[in-house]
């Protein structure tokens, strides 16, 4: 059976990572959470005094990019591959709202995107990969056999994200989560370098009223059709 490249793009908290991981597990493909890579760079910038609520030293970030080493590793008892920042597992650290607030400004830096896109493209050379993000179908894998664009209302996405954070024990207000999502949507959609947009030949799925199981089966059928060459 031939292997294909599957690109899943969309807004924050649309369930891209969930369905991408499900699909990769079912097909036996490599799953890459490109958003985790940008989050890891944001964490590095926070920890090294490069970015905060009051300043952002873009020149220093660009200068220190060669010092940022990222890779994914999956152990047998892990549900998914974890991202490592300079040999340190930061999978859990990058998922809080504080890091989320700095991801979009970090991702808007052309030099950051160039570094991470090159790594992502290298991972996908052998195909058999499912990657989710915001520019996978437009920039990273423009020739992907299957491109999907995930969408949902900001309110629905904020509810999902809020529930996830509360379950992790974070003390956070729903309004703060909604505001963060709306700000990220604006930055991601209006940045000059690789803005978030639907690829011309992508299939858009609005999952505002869709459960995880129905979403997975819809995407799986699309993948099966592409693999079989039916579309």
FENGIRA-V609967 format. One record per run of one state. SS is the DSSP state (2 for helix, 1 for strand, 0 for the rest). FROM is the first residue (numbers start at 1). TO is the last residue. Records with the same first field share a line. If there is no record, write none. Layout:
SS->FROM-TO + FROM-TO
//
This chain:
0->1-4 + 11-15 + 28-29 + 48-50 + 52-55 + 57-57 + 68-69 + 74-81 + 86-87 + 90-92 + 96-96 + 108-109 + 127-128 + 134-135 + 141-145 + 152-153 + 168-173 + 191-202 + 207-211 + 228-231
1->5-10 + 30-33 + 51-51 + 56-56 + 70-73 + 82-85 + 88-89 + 129-133 + 146-151 + 203-206
2->16-27 + 34-47 + 58-67 + 93-95 + 97-107 + 110-126 + 136-140 + 154-167 + 174-190 + 212-227
//
